[in-house]
Amino acid sequence: MSVKRSLVGHAGHCPAKLLHNGLSDIKIGGRNDGQERRQMALIGYARVSTAEQDTALQTDALRKAGCERVFEDTASGAKADRPGLADALAYLRDGDVLAVWRLDRLGRSMPHLIETIGALEARGVGFRSLTEAIDTTTPGGRLIFHVFGALGQFERDLIRERTKAGLTAAAARGRKGGRKPVVTADKLQRAREHIANGLNVREAATRLKVSKTALYTALQSTSAADS
């Protein structure tokens, strides 16, 4: 008798007990942690912010949305200090979906958010945000995510262009980027006049509202340059 016939039985129906026992040891989704899971699992992640005391609002919404498990970070900290997120990312498998209550619960900045969702997409993991109604498992959700990515790249390019333009303009004016000098050319000229009229460096600095050290350094620098 074949294995198939032994399970189905004489009447062609699979006995409930045999069906249960036959499936109880199957690892669904390729996991080896001893936990049975569906082919697709909705996994939640919640994180407190500085204005929140706990994650109850988030976890309630995530469980109501169908999350079978919710990972939490209950202390506000740096991106590197989020063990709950690290555990959630390690738990996710191909075909799963990571859900958050709001976008800012996953990423502290747009670049970090895009980077994280992009890494999920590369692993075959979807992403959902309940508040913004974004779901990357749908065509519309994927479109929104790619628009976010394009905007993030545009912002980075714009910052680089502005920085470069600012440095170019500063170089054209004859100075490098950085802080403005404390003792300007006008103050330096007035300081020399005060000193010529009998004031010492400390008194001249007081009148010009600059530190004695800064004025002395400026005077020394110009004297060395003149010599």
Long-range contacts (C-beta under 8 A, 24 or more apart in sequence): 29-93, 29-94, 29-95, 29-96, 30-93, 30-94, 31-93, 37-68, 37-93, 38-68, 39-95, 40-95, 40-96, 40-97, 41-68, 41-69, 41-93, 41-95, 41-96, 41-97, 42-66, 42-67, 42-68, 42-96, 42-97, 42-99, 42-128, 43-67, 43-68, 43-69, 43-70, 43-71, 43-88, 43-91, 43-92, 43-96, 43-97, 43-98, 43-99, 44-69, 44-70, 44-71, 44-98, 44-99, 44-100, 45-70, 45-71, 45-72, 45-84, 45-85, 45-88, 45-98, 45-99, 45-100, 45-105, 45-106, 46-70, 46-71, 46-72, 46-73, 46-84, 46-100, 46-101, 46-105, 47-72, 47-73, 47-76, 47-82, 47-84, 47-85, 47-105, 47-106, 48-73, 48-74, 48-75, 48-76, 49-76, 49-104, 49-105, 50-76, 57-101, 58-100, 58-101, 58-102, 58-105, 61-101, 61-130, 62-99, 62-100, 62-101, 62-130, 65-99, 65-128, 65-130, 67-99, 79-108, 79-112, 89-120, 92-120, 92-123, 92-125, 93-125, 94-123, 94-124, 94-125, 95-124, 95-125, 96-125, 96-126, 97-125, 97-126, 97-127, 97-128, 97-135, 97-137, 98-125, 98-126, 98-127, 98-128, 99-127, 99-128, 99-129, 99-130, 100-127, 100-128, 100-129, 100-130, 101-129, 101-130, 101-131, 102-129, 102-130, 102-131, 102-132, 103-129, 103-131, 103-132, 103-134, 110-148, 110-151, 110-152, 110-155, 111-152, 111-156, 113-148, 114-145, 114-148, 114-149, 114-152, 117-145, 118-149, 121-145, 181-218, 182-210, 182-211, 182-214, 182-218, 183-208, 183-210, 183-214, 183-215, 183-217, 183-218, 187-215, 188-215, 188-218, 188-219, 188-222, 191-215, 191-218, 191-219, 192-219
